[in-house]
Amino acid sequence: IRGAEVLERARKLTTVVFDKTGTLTKGEPNVTDIVPLEGRSEDEVLLLAAAVEVGSEHPLGEAIVRAARHRNLALPAVQGFEAIPGHGIRGIVDGRPVLLGNRRLIRREGIDPTPAEEGMSRLEKDGKTAMLVGADGKLAGIVAVADTLKPEAQATVTSLRSEDIQVVLLTGDNERTARAIGR
């Protein structure tokens, strides 16, 4: 704050917009769920997701890689890595095309996400960021990551609302996850 003028104007605020990750949450997401599909194992689904995320600086990617290393999974090198903004990532792992992202990415690549819908919805309603894993042109599973709220987040929002200040949550998460965190 550089001067009293800013403080004077702050008393007229009607809305505060909070970024979720690192502001209201701790910014330290962890893998909470791995849901294998198509006869795959949890370790295989996690290994595929982590292999394409190696080298990622995104907090969700770091959480996935950390979980794989915690399970002592040997992560193969990824080739042809590509980030697809607003959708996810893709790469070649051990000669196999691998996808990690949202429903739009999976559909765009010609894979039907319907078999994962029930699991995705359940995880998202719990406030988790659920990502689909695709391999070899098929749905392989779901990896869910969650970030916990900071202890003071709820009290801060409650205090602002008691002052008739509207509070807005800004996040790149899907709507279900955002609503769960908002609740």
C-alpha positions in Angstrom: 0.0 0.0 0.0 1.5 3.2 -1.1 -0.3 6.0 0.7 -3.5 6.8 2.5 -5.4 7.4 -0.7 -5.5 3.6 -1.5 -6.8 2.9 2.0 -9.5 5.6 1.6 -10.7 4.0 -1.6 -10.6 0.5 -0.1 -13.5 1.4 2.2 -15.7 1.8 -0.8 -15.1 -1.8 -2.1 -18.2 -3.8 -2.9 -16.5 -6.9 -4.4 -13.3 -8.9 -3.7 -12.1 -11.4 -6.3 -9.8 -14.2 -4.9 -7.7 -16.5 -7.0 -8.2 -20.0 -5.6 -4.8 -21.7 -5.8 -2.3 -20.3 -3.3 -4.6 -17.6 -2.1 -7.6 -19.4 -0.6 -5.9 -22.8 -0.8 -2.4 -23.8 0.4 -1.2 -24.1 -3.2 0.2 -27.6 -2.4 -2.1 -30.0 -4.2 -1.8 -33.8 -3.7 -3.1 -36.8 -5.6 -6.2 -38.0 -3.7 -7.6 -40.6 -6.0 -6.6 -42.9 -8.9 -9.4 -44.7 -10.7 -8.2 -47.3 -13.2 -10.4 -48.2 -16.2 -10.2 -50.8 -19.0 -8.5 -53.4 -16.7 -5.6 -51.2 -15.8 -3.9 -50.9 -12.4 -3.6 -47.7 -10.3 0.1 -47.8 -10.7 -0.2 -48.0 -14.5 -2.6 -45.0 -14.6 -0.4 -43.0 -12.3 2.8 -43.9 -14.2 1.2 -42.8 -17.6 0.0 -39.5 -16.1 3.3 -38.8 -14.3 5.4 -39.6 -17.3 3.8 -36.9 -19.4 4.0 -34.5 -16.5 7.7 -34.9 -15.7 9.3 -31.5 -16.0 6.0 -29.7 -15.5 6.0 -26.6 -13.4 2.2 -26.7 -12.9 1.3 -27.5 -9.3 -1.1 -30.3 -10.4 1.6 -31.9 -12.6 4.1 -31.7 -9.7 1.6 -33.4 -7.4 1.2 -36.3 -9.9 4.9 -36.7 -10.4 5.5 -36.6 -6.6 2.8 -39.3 -6.1 4.5 -41.6 -8.7 7.9 -41.1 -7.1 6.4 -41.8 -3.6 5.3 -45.2 -5.0 8.8 -45.7 -6.5 7.5 -45.9 -10.0 10.2 -45.6 -12.7 9.1 -42.8 -15.0 10.0 -43.3 -18.6 11.0 -40.3 -20.8 8.3 -38.5 -22.7 8.7 -37.6 -26.3 6.7 -35.1 -28.3 5.4 -33.3 -25.3 2.6 -30.8 -26.1 0.6 -28.6 -23.8 -2.9 -27.9 -25.1 -4.1 -24.8 -23.4 -7.5 -25.2 -21.7 -7.5 -29.0 -22.4 -4.4 -30.8 -21.0 -1.2 -32.3 -22.3 -0.1 -35.1 -24.5 3.1 -37.0 -25.3 4.6 -40.3 -26.3 5.6 -42.6 -23.5 7.4 -45.8 -24.4 6.1 -45.5 -27.9 2.5 -45.1 -26.7 0.4 -41.9 -27.2 -0.7 -40.6 -23.8 -3.2 -37.9 -22.9 -3.9 -36.2 -19.6 -6.6 -33.6 -19.4 -10.3 -32.8 -19.4 -13.3 -34.2 -21.2 -12.8 -31.9 -24.2 -9.3 -33.2 -24.8 -10.3 -36.8 -24.6 -13.3 -36.2 -26.9 -11.2 -34.2 -29.3 -8.8 -37.1 -29.6 -11.6 -39.5 -30.5 -12.0 -41.2 -27.1 -15.4 -41.5 -25.4 -15.2 -40.1 -21.8 -18.6 -41.6 -20.9 -17.3 -44.6 -19.0 -15.5 -42.2 -16.6 -18.4 -39.8 -16.1 -19.7 -41.1 -12.8 -16.3 -41.1 -11.2 -15.4 -37.7 -12.6 -18.7 -36.2 -11.3 -18.2 -37.7 -7.8 -14.6 -36.5 -7.5 -15.5 -33.0 -8.8 -18.4 -32.7 -6.4 -15.9 -33.4 -3.6 -13.9 -30.4 -4.7 -11.2 -32.3 -6.5 -9.7 -31.6 -9.9 -10.2 -34.8 -11.8 -8.2 -35.5 -15.0 -8.7 -38.2 -17.5 -5.8 -40.3 -18.7 -5.9 -41.8 -22.2 -3.4 -44.2 -23.7 -3.3 -46.0 -27.0 -6.5 -44.3 -28.1 -8.5 -45.6 -25.1 -9.5 -44.3 -21.7 -7.1 -45.5 -19.1 -8.4 -43.9 -15.9 -8.8 -40.8 -13.8 -6.3 -39.1 -11.6 -7.7 -36.6 -9.0 -5.8 -33.9 -7.2 -7.0 -31.6 -4.4 -5.6 -28.6 -2.7 -6.7 -27.9 0.9 -8.1 -24.6 2.0 -6.0 -22.4 4.2 -7.2 -22.4 7.8 -8.1 -18.7 7.6 -9.9 -18.8 4.2 -13.4 -19.4 5.6 -13.1 -16.8 8.3 -11.9 -14.2 5.8 -14.7 -14.8 3.4 -17.3 -14.8 6.3 -15.9 -11.5 7.6 -16.0 -9.9 4.2 -19.6 -11.1 3.6 -20.6 -9.7 7.0 -19.4 -6.3 5.7 -21.8 -6.7 2.7 -18.8 -7.3 0.4 -19.4 -9.7 -2.4 -16.8 -12.5 -2.7 -15.9 -14.0 -6.0 -13.7 -17.2 -6.6 -11.6 -17.2 -9.7 -10.2 -20.5 -10.8 -9.2 -22.5 -13.9 -10.9 -25.5 -12.4 -14.2 -26.8 -13.8 -17.5 -25.5 -12.5 -18.3 -28.5 -10.2 -14.9 -28.2 -8.4 -15.1 -24.5 -8.2 -18.6 -24.7 -6.6 -17.4 -27.3 -4.1 -14.5 -25.1 -3.0 -16.8 -22.2 -2.9 -19.1 -24.1 -0.5 
